[in-house]
Amino acid sequence: MKIIVTGASNGIGQAIAKLFLEKGHEVIGLDREKETIEHPQYKHIKTDIFQGELPEIKDCEILINNAGVQNENDIDVNLKGTMRITEKYAFQSKIKSVLFIASASAQTGAEFPEYVASKGGMVAYMKNVAMRLAKYSATSNSLSPGGVITDLNKHIIESTELYEKVLKETLLNRWASAKEIAEWAYFVTVINRSMTAQDILIDNGEAAKFNFIW
């Protein structure tokens, strides 16, 4: 299948692109950063999802909206840029699935204000996309990861004190790897056929944790 992955140069997007390549699919990565994947089935296009030129890509079968920023015009990039990509590539007869990489903060609100708003808006937009994709028998869903071990969170991971604190906020005392999120992405877009318009929280129980006081 032909897969488009935005933000494919690093982190979760890179892990998703690599997994789809391992499974034998053709992957086109859109990223404002340089190419970091070498594979015969991979094509890299350097562009900005919000204001860069978007190439003509025909017959996309799976679109994975992963590109995003934090504290850098979040609503413009994370929400408006994602909408721009989706409106260009998703609504055509070959589409099978659209996936949005949102954030646990879209459910909890526990992040920077504009980032939270951008991810919450993404989840709402995902549901709108699901309604419009139904005529193609295609699905639209989102993943909302909590803490993930990526370079974006390097300042926390490399600090023993900070990392211990964030792990204690989860039930399972761990963060997810980028590969774990990629595996979820593969399941939701390739294996899943019946779930649509749903947001999946993958946070190792952080939102569920509470202190019972009697």
N, C-alpha and C positions, 0 to 999 in steps of 0.2 A: 504494500500500500504506500501511497504518497503522504508523508507526514510533514506538517509545518510546525516548528517549535520556535517560539520567540524567546529571546534571552538564552540562547543555546551555548554561549561561550563559557559560562561558569555555573557552579552550584547545581541547583535542582534542574535547571534547563539542560545543562550539559549531561547530567546523569540520565535524564529522560531521553535525550537524543542518542546517547550511547546504547541504552537498552533497546531502543527500537532498531538501531543498526544491527545489534547482536541478533535480533529476531528476524533479520532479513529484509527490513523495510527500507524504502528510500526516504531520506530525511533532508529537509531544507531548513537551515537555521537562519533566523533573522536576529541580528544583534548589532548594537552600536560599537561593540568591541571586536577585536580581530578574531580570526578563526583559531580554534584550539583543538579541533577534532580532525584527524586525518583518516579518511575512510573512502573507498571508491563510491559508496552509495550516499555520501554526504556532500551537500552543496551549501556553502556559506555566503550569505548576502549581508553586507555591512550597511545598516541603516538604522534610523531612529523610528520607533513605532509611532511616536506622536507627531513628528514634523518632518521625517525623512521621506524620500521617495520610496513608494512601495512597488516592487516589481510585479509583473504579470505572472501569476502562477496558476496554471489551469489544473482542474480536476483534483484539488486537495481533498483527501479522504478523511484525514484526521487533523484537526487544528488544536494545538496546545498553547494557550496563552499563559506564558510563564514570566515574560519580561516585566520587571518592576524596579522601582527605586524606593528609597526611604529618606524622608526629609529633603526632597529635591523635586519640587513641583509634582507631588505625589498624585494629585487628582488628574492633572494633565496627562501624565505618563501612564500610571497604573490603570486609570479608568477610561479616560478619553482615548488614549493610545490603544488600549485593548479593544475598545469599541470600534475604532478605526480599522484595526486588523480584521476583526470578526466580520464586520459589514462587507469588507472587500473579498474575503476568501471563503466564508462559510456557506453562504446561501446559494447553493448550486446542486445539481442533481447527483454528483458523485460523493457528496459529503456523508460521512457515517457518524462522526462524533466530534463535538467541540468540548474541550476541557479548559477550565480556568483555574490557575493556581492562585487562590485567595490567601487567607490567613486566619488563624484562630482568633485574631483580634476583631475580625468581622462579626464574630459571635459574642465576644466578651467585652470589646471596647478597650481592652487593656494594652494600649500602644499610644504612639504619637497621634494627635487629633486628625491631621490631614491624611495620614497613612490609614488610620482606622476607617475614615470616611471613604477613601478610595477603594479599600477592600470590601467594605460593606456594600458600596455601590456595585462592585463587580459581581457579588453574589446575587443581588437583585436583578442585574442585567442578565446574568446566566439564566435565570428563570424566564425572562422575556425571550431570550434566544431559544430556549427549549420549546416554547409555544410556536415560534416561527419555523423551527426546524422539523417539527412533527410531520409536516407534509412530505418530507424526504425520508421518513422513517429513521431519522437520525436523533442521537441523544445529545443533551447538553447538561453537564454537571460541573461541580467545582470541588477542589480539595482545599481544605483549610488547615495547613500544618501549623503546629505550635513551634517549639524550638527545634531547629534542624542544624546539623553540624555542617556548616559551609563557611567560606571565607568571609561572608557578610557578618557572621557572628564570631569572628576570630578573636576580637578583643575580650569576649566573654570566655570562650573556650580556653584561651591561653592564660587566663587568670584563675588560679586554683580557687580563690575565695569566691569570685563571682560565679564560676561554674558550679561549685557546690551549692550555692544559694539557689540558682535557677533549677537545678535538678531536684532540690527539696520541694520545689513548688509543684512537682508532678507526682502522681501516684506511683508510677513505675520507676522513678528515680533515674530517668534517662531522657535523652533527646533522640530524635530520629536521624538516620543517615539520609543523605540525598538519594542514595540508591533505593531506600525503602519507599520514598515518595515516588520515585520513578516506577517502582513496581505497582504501586497503587494507580498511577497514571495509565500504565499499560492495561491493567485489569478493567478500569472504568471505561476506557475507550475502545479496546479490542475485544475483550471477553464479554463484558456487559452488553446486554441488548435491551433490557427491560427497565432499568433505572434511568430516569431523566428528571431534570429540574431539582436535583438534590445537591446539598452541600455536605461534604464528609469531613468531620473534625478528626484530625490525626495529631493529638497533642499529649500522648502518654498519660492522659488523665488529669492534666493541669486544670482544666475548667471544672472538673468534677470534684477536685480535692476540697475538703472543708475541715474545719475544726469544730467538733461537736462539744458544746458547753452545756452542762446540766446544772 
